[in-house]
Amino acid sequence: MIQDLTIIIVTYKTNHKILADCIDSIDKEVKILIVENSNELNFKKNLEKEYKNVTVILSGKNLGYGAGNNLGFKNISTRYGLISNPDIIYHKDFFKNITNYISGKINFSIIGVSYFEDEANLPYGSFDNKKDYKLKLQDYDAYNLKEVDWVVGCSLLLDTKNLDKNDLFDENYFLYFEEIDLCRKVKSKYGNIFNSSILKVKHLGHQGSAATDPSYSIETEMFRNWHWMWSSFYYHKKHNNYFTAIIKMSGKFIKSILKFFIFTVFYDKKKQTMYFARFYGIFCSMIGLKSFYRVKSLFD
């Protein structure tokens, strides 16, 4: 059964130790397909030499999370695909437990994971945030599953029998909201989305690519905040309409401008950059520009 599973990991000049820790936590019988969002031929050669169950695809450019995973799913032959961020550590029982779901006995489109070292943050939610508390109180069934609206994208299991491999993530997103957007699409087509209490992972967070490496400091803040705001506006526009997006994001837009000027006066460069990025991200999305911002020093 485990042979009918492929793990897809999208990387971008990821720290070797972080990626190695992820791969080492994966069952050696499971096929791993890494989509490296660059042309790093040595990365491909070295990793395929080091790990017999790893295949590397070089995309040639930084596609981001959604487009990278789309490319990965187009290149797997197994029924089940497990999306994994490179900064994930899998619990020792994860792959024993996942066989409960890839036996073909359970009908699902997507199953999300739970955290084993971070119980404060829910790895799932409702499209209406006010209902998250009710979801939290909801019991798991005999298969340790409960139906939810969306699950976090750091690690999620997809059954390609119930999904179109050629129509997964919206590639207009570069970072943030891709998994929630996908879950909305699945739900609209009457697919089932579950959270599992026994598929446990440790998510390091913001360490999956060079573009989110804290060593880039202020540029990293610019990158994260710009994309968070761009994707937020685009998401609301897509699933509601342009004017709803304006209303939902207007408070953040005004606050970002005010905070930018305040922290400029107080010479706080990091917060000045953060709030400028938020204003700029909303503005770019508002006027219909693509999700273009990248950490520039990575290309020097």
C-alpha positions in Angstrom: 0.0 0.0 0.0 2.8 2.4 0.9 4.1 1.9 -2.7 1.0 3.8 -3.9 2.1 7.0 -2.2 4.5 9.7 -3.5 5.7 12.6 -1.4 6.1 15.9 -3.2 8.4 18.5 -1.7 8.8 21.9 -3.4 12.1 23.5 -2.5 14.0 26.7 -3.5 17.6 26.7 -2.5 16.6 25.1 0.8 19.1 24.7 3.7 20.5 21.2 3.2 20.2 20.1 6.9 16.5 21.2 7.1 15.7 19.2 3.9 17.8 16.2 5.1 16.0 16.1 8.4 12.7 16.1 6.5 13.8 13.3 4.2 15.3 11.2 7.0 11.9 11.3 8.9 10.2 9.7 5.8 9.7 5.9 5.4 12.5 4.7 3.1 9.9 2.7 1.0 8.0 5.9 0.1 8.8 7.5 -3.2 9.9 11.2 -2.9 9.6 13.7 -5.8 11.4 17.0 -5.1 10.5 20.0 -7.3 13.5 22.4 -7.0 12.5 25.8 -8.2 15.8 26.6 -9.8 18.4 25.2 -12.3 20.7 23.8 -9.5 22.0 20.7 -11.4 24.4 19.8 -8.5 21.5 19.8 -6.1 19.7 17.2 -8.2 22.8 15.1 -8.7 23.9 15.1 -5.1 20.4 14.4 -3.6 19.6 11.6 -6.0 22.9 10.0 -5.2 22.4 10.3 -1.5 18.8 9.0 -1.4 17.7 6.1 -3.5 14.0 6.9 -3.1 14.4 10.5 -4.2 13.8 12.0 -7.7 14.5 15.7 -8.4 12.8 17.8 -11.0 14.4 21.2 -11.8 11.7 23.7 -12.7 14.1 26.2 -14.1 12.6 29.2 -12.2 11.0 30.0 -8.9 7.4 28.8 -9.4 6.3 29.2 -5.8 4.3 26.7 -3.7 1.2 26.2 -5.8 2.7 26.0 -9.3 5.6 23.8 -7.9 3.1 21.3 -6.5 1.1 21.4 -9.7 4.3 20.4 -11.6 4.9 17.6 -9.0 1.5 16.1 -9.3 1.8 16.0 -13.1 4.9 13.9 -12.7 3.7 11.2 -10.3 2.2 7.8 -11.2 0.8 6.8 -7.8 -2.8 7.3 -6.8 -1.9 9.2 -3.6 0.3 12.3 -3.3 1.4 13.8 0.0 2.4 17.4 -0.2 5.2 18.3 2.2 7.0 21.5 3.0 10.8 20.8 3.3 10.7 22.1 6.9 8.5 19.3 8.1 9.5 16.5 10.5 7.3 13.4 10.4 6.3 11.6 13.6 7.7 8.1 13.9 4.2 6.6 13.5 3.1 8.8 10.6 3.7 6.3 7.8 2.3 3.4 9.7 -0.9 5.5 10.4 -1.2 6.8 6.8 -1.8 3.2 5.5 -5.2 3.5 7.2 -6.1 6.2 4.6 -4.4 4.9 1.4 -6.0 1.5 1.5 -8.9 2.7 -0.7 -11.5 2.0 2.0 -12.0 5.7 2.9 -13.5 8.2 0.5 -11.7 11.5 0.7 -10.2 14.3 -1.5 -7.8 15.8 1.0 -6.6 14.8 4.5 -4.7 17.3 6.6 -2.2 16.6 9.4 -2.0 17.6 13.1 1.0 19.0 15.0 2.7 17.0 17.7 4.6 19.9 19.3 2.3 22.9 18.6 -1.2 22.3 20.0 -1.9 26.0 20.3 -2.3 26.5 16.5 -5.2 24.7 14.8 -4.0 22.9 11.6 -7.6 23.3 10.1 -10.4 25.7 10.1 -13.7 27.0 8.7 -14.3 29.4 5.9 -16.3 31.3 8.5 -13.7 32.0 11.2 -16.4 32.3 13.8 -17.1 28.5 13.5 -13.5 27.5 14.2 -14.3 26.9 17.9 -17.2 24.6 17.0 -14.8 22.6 14.7 -12.3 22.3 17.6 -15.0 20.8 19.9 -16.1 18.3 17.2 -15.1 14.7 17.9 -13.0 12.6 15.6 -14.6 9.5 14.1 -13.5 5.8 14.3 -10.8 6.6 11.6 -9.5 9.5 13.6 -10.9 12.0 11.1 -13.2 14.9 11.3 -14.6 16.9 8.4 -13.4 20.5 8.1 -13.5 23.3 5.6 -9.7 23.7 5.1 -6.4 22.3 6.3 -2.9 23.8 6.5 -0.7 23.3 3.4 2.5 22.3 5.1 1.6 18.6 4.7 -1.6 17.2 3.2 -2.6 14.0 1.6 -4.5 14.0 -1.8 -6.3 11.2 -3.5 -6.0 11.8 -7.2 -8.9 9.5 -7.9 -11.1 12.2 -6.5 -9.2 15.2 -7.8 -8.0 16.4 -11.2 -4.2 16.4 -11.2 -4.3 19.0 -13.9 -6.5 21.4 -12.0 -5.2 21.8 -8.5 -3.6 25.0 -7.2 -4.4 28.5 -8.6 -1.0 29.6 -9.9 -1.8 33.3 -9.5 -0.8 32.8 -5.8 2.9 32.7 -5.2 2.8 32.4 -1.4 -0.1 32.1 1.2 -3.8 31.1 0.8 -3.1 28.5 -1.9 -4.3 25.6 0.3 -7.5 27.4 1.5 -8.2 28.3 -2.1 -7.8 24.7 -3.2 -10.1 23.5 -0.4 -12.8 25.9 -1.5 -12.6 24.5 -5.0 -12.8 20.9 -3.7 -15.7 21.8 -1.4 -17.6 23.4 -4.3 -17.3 20.2 -6.2 -18.6 18.2 -3.2 -15.2 16.7 -2.3 -14.4 15.7 1.3 -11.7 17.4 3.4 -10.6 15.9 6.7 -8.2 16.6 9.5 -6.5 13.5 11.0 -5.5 13.3 14.6 -3.0 10.5 14.0 -1.0 12.0 11.1 1.3 14.1 13.2 4.1 16.4 12.1 6.5 19.0 13.5 6.5 22.2 11.3 9.5 24.4 11.8 7.9 27.2 10.0 9.3 29.8 7.5 12.4 27.7 6.8 11.4 26.0 3.6 13.3 28.2 1.1 16.1 30.7 0.9 13.4 33.4 0.2 12.1 33.0 3.8 15.5 32.6 5.4 15.7 35.0 8.5 19.3 35.7 7.5 17.9 38.0 4.8 16.4 40.0 7.7 14.6 43.1 6.4 14.1 41.7 2.9 12.5 38.6 4.5 10.0 40.9 6.3 9.2 42.6 3.0 8.7 39.3 1.2 6.4 37.7 3.7 4.3 40.8 4.4 3.9 41.8 0.7 2.7 38.3 -0.3 0.4 38.0 2.7 -1.4 41.2 1.8 -1.4 40.5 -2.0 -2.8 37.0 -1.6 -5.4 38.2 1.0 -6.9 40.8 -1.4 -6.8 38.4 -4.3 -8.5 35.6 -2.3 -11.3 37.9 -1.2 -11.7 39.3 -4.7 -11.8 35.8 -6.3 -14.3 34.2 -3.8 -16.5 37.3 -3.3 -15.9 40.3 -5.6 -13.7 43.3 -6.0 -15.7 45.6 -3.8 -15.9 43.0 -1.0 -12.2 42.7 -1.1 -11.9 46.5 -0.8 -14.1 46.6 2.2 -12.4 43.6 4.0 -8.9 45.0 3.3 -9.5 48.8 3.7 -8.7 48.7 7.4 -5.4 47.0 6.9 -4.6 49.3 4.0 -5.1 52.5 6.0 -3.4 51.1 9.1 -0.4 50.1 7.0 0.0 53.6 5.6 -0.3 55.2 9.1 2.1 52.7 10.7 4.6 53.2 7.9 4.8 56.9 8.6 4.9 56.4 12.4 7.8 54.0 12.2 9.6 56.2 9.6 9.5 59.0 12.2 10.8 56.7 14.9 13.6 55.3 12.6 12.4 51.7 13.1 13.6 50.2 9.8 12.2 46.8 10.2 8.7 47.8 11.1 8.8 50.6 8.5 9.6 48.0 5.9 7.0 45.6 7.2 4.1 48.1 7.0 5.3 49.5 3.6 5.2 45.9 2.3 1.7 45.5 3.6 0.4 48.7 2.0 2.3 47.9 -1.3 1.1 44.3 -1.4 -2.6 45.4 -1.1 -2.1 48.2 -3.6 -0.5 45.9 -6.2 -3.3 43.3 -5.8 -5.9 46.1 -5.9 -4.8 47.4 -9.3 -4.5 43.9 -10.7 -0.7 43.4 -10.8 0.5 39.8 -10.6 2.2 38.4 -7.5 5.6 39.5 -8.6 7.7 40.4 -5.5 10.8 38.3 -4.8 13.8 38.7 -2.5 16.1 40.5 -4.8 19.4 39.6 -3.2 18.9 35.9 -4.0 19.6 36.7 -7.6 22.7 38.8 -7.1 
